[in-house]
Amino acid sequence: MAAIRPETPTARTLVLDAPELGSTVAGQHIDIRLTAEDGYTAQRSYSLASATGARPVEVTVERFEDGEVSPYLVEDVGIGDPLEIRGPIGGWFVWRREQEEPVQLVAGGSGIVPLMGMIRTHAAVGSTAPFRLLYGVQDPDRRYYRDELVRLVGPGLRVDVRYSRRAPDGLPVGRIGAAELATLALSPEQQPTIYVCGPTGFVEAIADGLLRLGHAPERIRTERFGPTG
Ligand SMILES: Cc1cc2nc3c(=O)[nH]c(=O)nc-3n(C[C@H](O)[C@H](O)[C@H](O)COP(=O)(O)OP(=O)(O)OC[C@H]3O[C@@H](n4cnc5c(N)ncnc54)[C@H](O)[C@@H]3O)c2cc1C
């Protein structure tokens, strides 16, 4: 563990040297295994927040109160502590610099992590593919990568945030639904490749909404982080 960066009151970024890790592509994830003194092991997947090929790699972990692994990664593990990791894993939910088509990213909570890897790669390679991010988060305190996203917004990247519980003045409170997908996301006519990531319930609702709007199923890529958040 090379460094640790707090992101929100309940999430932090772990910066991992990980020389054993193969070459990475934005959107992939790694498996982190914890082994207790009695030999009991628990393993969970964490997406790479870092850009394609970047070293050290970064993962951002959200703490689940009654979780087995996330509380340890968010509260206990320290710089210099060893972590058993495996990967990178994944070949479908990835963005590659050769892709020139428009890209629509839709994130729910911690689901922004692999999409941030894609946004960082897009910026690092100077890609001209139009990128849009629609980011659903409970409240402003739970936003990840706030300042960096503000810096990266420009002709190549548009970011819209929607707050489901509390919003800054002037912004509506509400989940990302059909109206937001119709007005804030790229249209089916623009033929974007769409990456949707977050808790299972969020991903399924967004994917359904996109299909109803007329987006082609083969253009929608989904990554579920687990139980309905
Ligand atoms: C491919 C992939 C990539 C992932 N990337 C990330 C990432 O970048 N950052 C990150 O924070 N997590 C990510 N996750 C989720 C992560 O793997 C764990 O599920 C999460 O950290 C909880 O593990 P835990 O051991 O703390 O909780 P567990 O002991 O597994 O579960 C504890 C409780 O939390 C609930 N819970 C567990 N996971 C979720 C969830 N995702 N949403 C809502 N409720 C949940 C369970 O229902 C249970 O009640 C990813 C999952 C997958 C499959």
The ligand as a MOL file (V3000), in Angstrom:
LIG
                    3D

  0  0  0     0  0            999 V3000
M  V30 BEGIN CTAB
M  V30 COUNTS 53 58 0 0 0
M  V30 BEGIN ATOM
M  V30 1 C -16.9010 -6.1360 -10.5370 0
M  V30 2 C -17.1190 -5.4180 -9.2160 0
M  V30 3 C -16.4580 -4.2290 -8.9740 0
M  V30 4 C -16.6350 -3.5580 -7.7470 0
M  V30 5 N -15.9710 -2.3670 -7.5510 0
M  V30 6 C -16.1440 -1.7080 -6.3810 0
M  V30 7 C -15.4890 -0.4450 -6.1610 0
M  V30 8 O -14.7510 0.0750 -7.0160 0
M  V30 9 N -15.6910 0.1830 -4.9710 0
M  V30 10 C -16.5140 -0.3510 -3.9860 0
M  V30 11 O -16.6700 0.2670 -2.9210 0
M  V30 12 N -17.1690 -1.5550 -4.1840 0
M  V30 13 C -16.9840 -2.2270 -5.3380 0
M  V30 14 N -17.6130 -3.4330 -5.5220 0
M  V30 15 C -18.3950 -4.0180 -4.3990 0
M  V30 16 C -17.4320 -4.8160 -3.4870 0
M  V30 17 O -16.9320 -5.9290 -4.2000 0
M  V30 18 C -18.1550 -5.3330 -2.2340 0
M  V30 19 O -19.3700 -5.9320 -2.5910 0
M  V30 20 C -18.3620 -4.2460 -1.2100 0
M  V30 21 O -17.1300 -3.6480 -0.8740 0
M  V30 22 C -18.9990 -4.8060 0.0630 0
M  V30 23 O -18.1800 -5.8250 0.5690 0
M  V30 24 P -18.1810 -6.1340 2.1610 0
M  V30 25 O -17.3830 -7.3470 2.3560 0
M  V30 26 O -17.7920 -4.9340 2.9220 0
M  V30 27 O -19.7200 -6.3730 2.4520 0
M  V30 28 P -20.4340 -7.7980 2.5330 0
M  V30 29 O -19.9910 -8.4930 3.7680 0
M  V30 30 O -20.3090 -8.5050 1.2390 0
M  V30 31 O -21.9470 -7.3070 2.6710 0
M  V30 32 C -22.3420 -6.5870 3.8230 0
M  V30 33 C -23.7070 -5.9530 3.6110 0
M  V30 34 O -23.6260 -4.9260 2.6260 0
M  V30 35 C -24.5360 -5.1900 1.5880 0
M  V30 36 N -23.8110 -4.8900 0.3350 0
M  V30 37 C -22.6790 -5.4710 -0.0890 0
M  V30 38 N -22.2860 -4.9470 -1.2660 0
M  V30 39 C -23.1850 -4.0140 -1.5700 0
M  V30 40 C -23.3350 -3.1000 -2.6690 0
M  V30 41 N -22.4070 -3.0110 -3.6280 0
M  V30 42 N -24.3970 -2.2890 -2.6770 0
M  V30 43 C -25.2830 -2.3150 -1.6720 0
M  V30 44 N -25.2350 -3.1330 -0.6020 0
M  V30 45 C -24.1840 -3.9510 -0.5540 0
M  V30 46 C -24.8440 -6.6790 1.7000 0
M  V30 47 O -26.1510 -6.9080 1.2710 0
M  V30 48 C -24.7400 -6.9020 3.1690 0
M  V30 49 O -25.9420 -6.5280 3.8000 0
M  V30 50 C -17.4880 -4.1070 -6.7360 0
M  V30 51 C -18.1580 -5.3160 -6.9920 0
M  V30 52 C -17.9920 -5.9530 -8.2130 0
M  V30 53 C -18.7510 -7.2300 -8.4770 0
M  V30 END ATOM
M  V30 BEGIN BOND
M  V30 1 1 1 2
M  V30 2 1 2 3
M  V30 3 2 2 52
M  V30 4 2 3 4
M  V30 5 1 4 5
M  V30 6 1 4 50
M  V30 7 2 5 6
M  V30 8 1 6 7
M  V30 9 1 6 13
M  V30 10 2 7 8
M  V30 11 1 7 9
M  V30 12 1 9 10
M  V30 13 2 10 11
M  V30 14 1 10 12
M  V30 15 2 12 13
M  V30 16 1 13 14
M  V30 17 1 14 15
M  V30 18 1 14 50
M  V30 19 1 15 16
M  V30 20 1 16 17
M  V30 21 1 16 18
M  V30 22 1 18 19
M  V30 23 1 18 20
M  V30 24 1 20 21
M  V30 25 1 20 22
M  V30 26 1 22 23
M  V30 27 1 23 24
M  V30 28 2 24 25
M  V30 29 1 24 26
M  V30 30 1 24 27
M  V30 31 1 27 28
M  V30 32 2 28 29
M  V30 33 1 28 30
M  V30 34 1 28 31
M  V30 35 1 31 32
M  V30 36 1 32 33
M  V30 37 1 33 34
M  V30 38 1 33 48
M  V30 39 1 34 35
M  V30 40 1 35 36
M  V30 41 1 35 46
M  V30 42 1 36 37
M  V30 43 1 36 45
M  V30 44 2 37 38
M  V30 45 1 38 39
M  V30 46 1 39 40
M  V30 47 2 39 45
M  V30 48 1 40 41
M  V30 49 2 40 42
M  V30 50 1 42 43
M  V30 51 2 43 44
M  V30 52 1 44 45
M  V30 53 1 46 47
M  V30 54 1 46 48
M  V30 55 1 48 49
M  V30 56 2 50 51
M  V30 57 1 51 52
M  V30 58 1 52 53
M  V30 END BOND
M  V30 END CTAB
M  END
